[in-house]
Amino acid sequence: MRHGIWIILAALLMGGPQAGLTQTKDRLDRRDKLFGFESVGRLESRGGNCTAALITRDVALTAAHCVYRKGTDFVFRAGYSDGAAIATRKAVDVVIAPGYLEAKKTGDWVSAIANDVALVRLIIPIYDHGANPYQLAKTPREGAKLTLASYGQGRMEALTLERGCSLNTQYRQGIVGMDCDATFGSSGAPVFVQVAGTQRIFSIVSSGTNSETGEKITYGVELAKHVPKLLQVLRNRRALAPVGVGARRVRIGERTEGGARFVRPGG
């Protein structure tokens, strides 16, 4: 996209406060540092890596463009750090928000971001100590303090925790704008807000760029309208009888052509 994310911005409602919070980053390269974030992991495929997080013992949440048309050839490594992981599981099913497929077909990049949500079912549930699924949260008020946990370019070997970024703007179709420092590999990363003393996921990273003044802009999507329906699809699929020899069940999400992605200024 020559004009990058600015094509999307032209179609969105603009405005909203700018961040005023101090941001800090921490490389979670020790087990004690991972406390509370053990269920965030690296989602690996032949085409590259994204970030995902457990929302049930055997389901990880990520971005649709990370898994779109790639089948189930994924490995999820919970709490991955410098070659070791708390738990490693292969994927056996993938489901994406159906609105994403339609947006891809029509070239509607706003709707692509708004529906950039996917769930990955793992072959065996994860019960390892500390790797507890996250609950979802409603979208907080603008200016709310956020925490981003991601594996990004240049920091792919250990989870990076960014505290103090903020929700700047709420756009139409459930898209949110944040000043969190997401980059390539951060796609699908959970964005947390604290609720009653616990970290809950309110959004995941879809795409991002820099503004004309060089400020980081990260776009995410609200999850409440997507996740319950996608979980039901996975439950229904699990209940189906095994496919016989020679047959092939077609799943939403086989092979990828990309999607809403990170872009550099000017293109």
Secondary structure, DSSP 8 states (H G I E B T S, - for coil): -TTTHHHHHHHS--------S--EEEEE-STTTTTT-TTEEEEEETTEEEEEEEEETTEEEE-HHHHTT-TT--EEEET-BTTB-SEEEEEEEEEE-HHHHHHHHHT-HHHHHHT--EEEEESS----TT-----B-----TT-EEEEEE--TT-TTBEEEEEEEEEEEE-GGGEEEE-----TT-TT-EEEEEETTEEEEEEEEEEEEE-TTS-EEEEEEE-TTTHHHHHHHHHHHHHS----TT-----S--S----S----TT-
